[in-house]
Amino acid sequence: MKVRLLFWVTAASVLISACGPSTSATRTDTPVNLSAQTTPLNSLAAPTSAPSSPTPEPPTLTPTPDVTATTFFTPTPSGPLATIMSDATTCMYGPDFGYNVIDALNSGQVAQIVGRDDNTSWLQIRDPNNTSVSCWVPSVSVTTTGDIPGVQVVMPPMGTITKVTNTASVVSSSCPTGTSKIRFTATVTTTSWALVDYTWSVSGPGKVKAPGGRVVFKTGGANNIYGNVTQKLPCGVYKVTLHITNPLDVSVTRTISLP
């Protein structure tokens, strides 16, 4: 009986030793870190950050050429020249001081000569303060260089009328049976040469054939218009009127009497 019990105890010990871990053996396997190799499910469902977009290449820039500043030069007058001799020299609209003043020039200014009057007493120049404008200066107020006699003669601007005086009068009278002579005279003052168109009219006891026409004033200043009528007229008071229609429209009346 004791022998059988010992046998089963020995057999059980052997079985237990075979199935249990050996305490004498040393494991050399590297432990596996499951947490390091396992990807969480939520990281597969949605990425933690959006994928980065590719960086665009910078656009190609076309170089802009440098802008060169433009320099403006005042052209030097050419041809015959006039140099102003004194300050405040007036440059006139025409070759006479009766014209309007265009500009006042200073000593030392140089201007191109573009014309002259027929006796070269006045010179037409480009205004040095505004070369798009021409004006006239007396020759005595400038010094000149170049071929002045070769400069063209320029007809000055036509003048305007500044004053009209009617001086009509009776030269002789033999009214009512004889003839009477009426002299139609007037003094017309202009700023320069002018073409003056005119007519005379007479109102009174008789009808008068009054003259009319055109007169050319070659220079400015006071110029005369005149004419005569000799005819048989009734005695009485007559009104003689001068009508100017060019370059201004003006009328001046004078009263005369035939005794």
C-alpha positions in Angstrom: 0.0 0.0 0.0 2.8 2.4 0.9 4.6 1.4 -2.3 1.6 2.3 -4.5 1.1 5.7 -2.8 4.8 6.6 -3.3 4.5 5.8 -7.0 1.6 8.2 -7.6 3.3 11.0 -5.7 6.4 10.5 -7.8 4.4 10.5 -11.0 2.5 13.6 -10.1 5.7 15.4 -9.4 7.1 14.5 -12.8 4.0 15.7 -14.6 4.0 19.0 -12.7 7.7 19.6 -13.6 7.1 18.9 -17.3 4.2 21.3 -17.6 5.4 24.3 -15.5 8.0 26.9 -16.6 11.6 26.2 -16.1 13.3 28.4 -13.6 16.7 27.7 -14.8 16.2 28.8 -18.5 16.8 32.5 -19.5 14.6 34.0 -22.3 16.4 36.1 -24.9 13.3 37.2 -26.9 12.8 41.0 -27.1 9.5 41.9 -25.5 7.0 43.3 -28.0 5.5 46.7 -27.2 2.0 46.3 -28.4 1.1 49.9 -27.6 3.8 51.2 -30.0 2.7 49.0 -32.9 -1.0 49.4 -32.5 -2.7 52.3 -34.4 -5.8 53.6 -32.6 -9.0 53.2 -34.6 -9.9 56.8 -34.2 -6.7 57.9 -36.0 -7.9 55.8 -39.0 -11.3 57.3 -39.1 -10.2 61.0 -39.3 -6.7 62.4 -39.8 -5.5 64.7 -37.1 -4.5 67.5 -39.6 -5.3 68.3 -43.3 -2.7 67.4 -45.8 -0.5 70.4 -46.7 -1.1 72.0 -50.1 1.8 72.3 -52.4 3.5 75.7 -52.3 2.8 77.6 -55.6 5.7 78.8 -57.6 6.1 82.6 -57.5 5.0 84.4 -60.8 7.6 85.5 -63.3 7.9 89.3 -63.1 8.7 91.3 -66.2 11.2 94.1 -65.2 9.9 97.6 -65.8 12.4 99.8 -67.7 13.6 102.8 -65.8 11.8 106.1 -66.8 14.2 108.7 -67.9 13.2 112.2 -66.9 12.6 114.5 -69.9 14.4 117.8 -70.0 12.8 120.7 -71.7 15.0 123.3 -73.4 14.0 126.9 -74.3 14.8 127.2 -78.0 17.3 130.0 -78.9 15.8 132.5 -81.3 17.2 132.3 -84.8 17.5 134.7 -87.7 17.5 138.5 -87.3 17.3 139.3 -83.6 16.3 142.2 -81.4 17.7 142.8 -78.0 15.6 145.0 -75.7 17.5 148.0 -74.4 15.5 149.2 -71.4 13.1 147.8 -68.9 9.3 148.2 -69.3 9.6 148.4 -73.1 6.0 148.1 -74.4 5.3 145.6 -77.2 2.3 146.8 -79.1 -0.5 145.0 -81.1 0.6 147.1 -84.1 3.3 149.5 -85.1 1.9 152.5 -83.3 1.4 153.5 -79.6 -2.3 153.9 -80.4 -2.6 150.1 -80.4 -3.2 148.0 -77.4 -0.2 146.9 -75.3 0.5 143.2 -75.6 3.4 142.8 -73.2 6.1 144.7 -71.3 9.6 143.6 -72.0 12.8 143.9 -69.9 16.3 145.0 -70.8 18.4 142.2 -72.2 15.6 140.0 -73.5 16.2 138.7 -77.0 13.5 138.2 -79.5 13.2 136.9 -83.1 12.4 139.6 -85.7 9.6 138.4 -88.0 8.5 141.6 -89.7 8.9 145.4 -90.1 7.0 148.3 -91.3 7.8 150.0 -94.7 10.4 152.4 -93.2 11.7 150.0 -90.5 10.7 152.4 -87.7 8.8 149.5 -86.0 9.8 145.9 -85.8 7.5 142.9 -85.4 9.0 140.3 -83.0 8.1 137.1 -81.3 7.2 138.0 -77.8 10.0 136.4 -75.8 7.6 135.8 -72.9 5.2 134.0 -75.2 6.7 133.0 -78.6 3.3 132.1 -80.0 2.4 135.8 -80.0 3.8 138.5 -82.2 3.9 142.2 -81.2 5.7 145.4 -82.3 8.4 147.5 -80.8 10.0 150.8 -81.9 13.3 150.2 -83.6 14.9 152.9 -81.3 14.2 150.7 -78.3 16.2 147.7 -79.4 19.6 146.7 -80.9 19.5 144.4 -83.8 21.6 141.7 -85.4 21.2 140.0 -88.8 19.8 141.0 -92.1 17.2 143.6 -91.1 16.6 145.0 -94.7 15.9 141.4 -95.7 13.0 141.1 -93.2 9.6 141.1 -94.9 7.4 144.2 -94.7 4.3 143.3 -92.8 1.0 145.1 -93.2 0.0 146.2 -89.7 -3.3 145.3 -88.2 -6.1 147.6 -89.3 -6.8 150.3 -86.8 -10.0 151.3 -85.1 -11.7 154.6 -84.9 -11.3 156.6 -81.8 -12.9 159.9 -82.7 -15.2 161.4 -85.5 -15.8 165.1 -86.0 -18.4 166.3 -88.5 -17.3 169.6 -90.0 -19.8 170.0 -92.9 -20.4 173.6 -93.9 -22.0 175.9 -96.5 -19.5 177.2 -99.0 -22.0 179.4 -100.8 -25.7 180.0 -101.1 -28.0 181.6 -103.6 -31.2 180.1 -102.4 -34.0 180.0 -103.3 -33.4 180.8 -107.0 -29.7 180.0 -107.4 -27.4 177.2 -106.5 -25.8 176.5 -103.2 -22.6 174.7 -102.5 -22.3 172.4 -99.4 -18.9 171.0 -98.4 -19.1 167.6 -96.7 -16.0 167.3 -94.5 -15.1 165.3 -91.4 -12.1 164.4 -89.4 -11.7 160.7 -88.4 -9.0 159.6 -86.0 -7.8 156.0 -86.1 -5.2 154.0 -84.2 -3.6 152.9 -87.4 -4.1 152.6 -91.1 -7.8 151.8 -91.9 -10.3 151.2 -94.6 -13.2 153.5 -93.8 -16.6 153.0 -95.4 -19.0 156.0 -95.1 -22.1 157.7 -96.5 -23.6 161.2 -96.0 -27.3 162.0 -95.6 -29.1 165.4 -95.6 -32.5 166.1 -94.3 -34.2 169.6 -94.7 -36.4 171.6 -97.1 -34.7 170.2 -100.1 -33.3 166.8 -101.2 -29.6 166.7 -101.5 -27.6 164.1 -103.4 -25.0 163.4 -100.7 -21.7 161.6 -101.5 -20.4 158.3 -100.0 -17.7 155.7 -100.6 -14.5 154.3 -99.1 -11.3 156.1 -98.1 -8.0 154.4 -97.2 -6.1 155.9 -94.3 -2.5 154.9 -94.8 -1.4 155.9 -91.3 -3.1 156.3 -87.9 -4.1 159.6 -86.4 -6.4 162.3 -87.8 -7.5 161.9 -91.4 -10.0 163.8 -93.4 -13.1 162.8 -95.4 -14.5 165.4 -97.7 -16.8 166.0 -100.7 -18.8 168.8 -102.3 -22.3 169.1 -103.6 -23.4 172.1 -105.7 -27.1 172.3 -106.6 -30.3 174.4 -106.4 -31.8 174.1 -102.9 -34.5 175.8 -101.0 -33.4 178.0 -98.1 -33.7 176.7 -94.6 -32.1 174.5 -92.0 -30.5 171.3 -92.9 -29.2 168.4 -90.9 -26.1 166.8 -92.4 -25.1 163.4 -91.0 -22.0 161.3 -91.5 -22.6 157.6 -91.3 -19.5 155.4 -90.9 -20.2 151.7 -91.3 -16.6 150.3 -91.2 -14.5 149.6 -89.1 -17.1 150.9 -86.6 -20.7 151.8 -86.9 -21.0 155.4 -85.9 -23.0 158.5 -87.0 -22.4 162.2 -86.3 -24.9 164.9 -87.2 -24.2 168.7 -87.8 -26.8 171.4 -88.5 -26.2 174.0 -91.3 -28.4 176.8 -92.7 -29.0 178.1 -96.2 -29.9 181.8 -95.8 
